[in-house]
């Protein structure tokens, strides 16, 4: 019996007799409010526990010999598809020729609606090919005449077609994927694929080439949760001048590790922008350049979930604090109501 009495003396939660307990309407109101608060806080803590958070780590990039995917989706509202070309050059000066690269051009009318498509299977500028071929063997005199006649006929046809498209207000959307070597380089979209004389006859000078553009999407790999590509939605419209746009891009190799252990290799980037106006002495033609370089540091983003022990600790603190607070509030309300009703009771007795 002595041991049982000793254990009872350690009880931190003594219970009163039922006939000594008094239930009040104010206590019921406080209890209902406390239960609602505790249920709300429990749901919040449960959602907080189930959601993941990310941890960022940096290390030296050790990747070699991989390709860099470039996803582009750019609209040129003032240039027809027939005059636009895409060219990709790496830091060694070599042009990237990838017949498996998927690049499409969508013809747009003056309202931005699609009226036709064209597939680009070659990213090398025709002008560079002509320059390269000049060092080869010459054709016979009769073949040169035939080739020259065909070129003149095609050029006249091209000029007529493009001028009609410009008069109709045609534009072009260029989209697809470029797979380039994982080295610094650039790709640009311009009218450089045209013969210089043909371009001169079409536009009557470089100052009339309007390279206004809207970048719908530019990324260097698949997207992961929380990724923001800074050039998405960029709109550059030229009104009374022309020139060359240059976007200097710093690519940061990135790995995103999901909570399921799945690894997503991709890239994020930062960008700065420069625009140079055309002048009457400028011999270059307007274009939109994307010059990119790779960072030697790779970023690993890892999804993690909070521990169950952490969840239980927060839950006990929140629910226990709410229970204690409602108990104090109930006592204060009971004492306040008791103080207000006592004078009335005394006046009735008198």
Secondary structure, 3 states (H helix, E strand, C coil): CHHHHHHHHCCCCCCCCHHHCCCCHHHHHHHHHHHHHHHHHHHHHHHHHHCCEEEEEEEECCCCCCEEEEEEEEEECCCCHHHCEEEEEECCCCECCCCCCEEEEEEECCCCCEEEEEEECCCCCHHHHHHHHCCCCCCCHHHHHHHHHHHHHHHHHHHHHHHHHHHCCCEEEEEEEEEEECCCEEEEEECCCCCHHHHHHHHCCHHHCCCCEEEEEEECCCCCCCCCCCCCCEEECCCCCCEEEEEEEEEEEEEEECCCCCEEEEEEEEEEEEEEECCCCCCCCCEEEEEEEECCEEEEEEEECCCHHHHHHHHHHHHHHHHHHHHHHHHHHHHHHHHHHHHHHHHHHC
